Amino acid sequence: MAGNEHEVNRSAKSGRFVKESTAKRNPSTTTTERVGGDKEHGDREVNRSAKTGKFVTETTTELHPSTTETQRR
């Protein structure tokens, strides 16, 4: 993985981040995503609700900065 690219684990049920050990114990109910990377080489930013893990619009992120996060995919 190049630059600041790394993997994060999320609960497939709640959308919340979970530890790597949790993802290993529960592979059927967790997802692993690769985030970060280089925007110049096709990567893009996505916005998510920190509470639900669902994708949200940029406007939602601007209106609710404390409960949303921006990731590079």
C-alpha positions in Angstrom: 0.0 0.0 0.0 1.3 3.4 -1.0 1.3 6.7 0.9 -1.3 7.0 3.6 -3.3 4.1 2.3 -4.4 1.6 5.0 -7.2 -0.8 5.9 -10.0 -0.2 8.4 -12.5 -2.7 9.7 -16.2 -2.0 10.1 -19.1 -3.9 11.6 -21.4 -4.8 8.7 -24.4 -4.4 11.0 -23.7 -1.0 12.6 -21.2 0.5 10.3 -18.9 1.4 13.2 -15.2 0.8 13.2 -14.0 -2.3 15.0 -10.6 -3.6 16.0 -8.7 -6.0 13.7 -9.1 -8.7 16.3 -12.9 -8.3 16.2 -12.8 -8.6 12.4 -10.8 -11.8 12.6 -13.2 -13.3 15.2 -16.3 -12.3 13.2 -15.4 -12.4 9.5 -19.0 -12.8 8.3 -20.2 -9.7 10.1 -17.3 -7.3 9.4 -15.9 -5.6 6.3 -12.4 -4.5 5.7 -11.9 -1.4 3.5 -8.8 0.1 2.1 -8.7 3.9 2.6 -6.2 6.7 1.8 -4.0 6.6 -1.2 -3.3 9.1 -3.9 -6.1 11.3 -5.3 -4.0 11.9 -8.5 -4.1 8.2 -9.4 -7.8 7.7 -9.4 -8.6 7.6 -5.7 -11.6 9.7 -4.5 -13.0 11.0 -1.3 -16.1 9.6 0.2 -18.1 10.9 3.1 -19.7 8.7 5.8 -21.8 9.1 8.8 -19.6 8.3 11.9 -22.7 6.9 13.6 -24.2 4.6 10.9 -21.2 4.1 8.5 -23.5 5.0 5.6 -22.3 7.2 2.8 -23.6 10.8 3.0 -23.4 13.8 0.6 -20.8 16.5 0.8 -23.5 18.9 1.9 -24.3 16.6 4.9 -20.6 16.5 5.8 -20.4 20.3 5.7 -23.6 20.7 7.9 -22.5 18.0 10.4 -18.7 18.0 10.6 -18.6 16.5 14.1 -20.6 13.4 13.1 -19.2 12.7 9.7 -15.9 11.6 8.3 -14.2 11.9 4.9 -12.2 9.0 3.6 -10.1 8.5 0.5 -11.0 5.3 -1.5 
